[in-house]
Amino acid sequence: MPNKCFLAISIALCSMVFTMPILAQQNDLVEGRIAGADAARAQTNTQLWFFAGFCLGGIIPVAVAYLHEPYPPSTELLGKSPEYVAGYTEAYAKVAKSIQLKSTLTGAVGCVVSVAAIYVLLIAMVI
């Protein structure tokens, strides 16, 4: 009986030794993604993208917001593991691009609504 118990404990300890590095890498990746998403929300200038969409109107600022690839500041990634850097960079780019696209679309829609309202007012004044 003691041999079976010893064998079970040995197998459990060996499996933990082999799986811990993998779990630690996943932990760094997840931490990097969370930190990257938070940094993108804090550092993306929504007002700039909104006014670009509003003042320029149309498809051009929306296309620029879609095509522009944001990069995180490298100072926040110094001394971090490669998994952390990969997760951070991926999440930062994804969240920042989403924010800038939404802000630009909101500005472009606001521009279209404003121009339509001005046209309606001008037509109402002529009639």
Summary of the structure (lengths in Angstrom):
residues: 127
radius of gyration: 25.7
end to end distance: 100.2
largest distance: 100.2
contacts: 368
relative contact order: 0.16
helix: 87%
strand: 0%
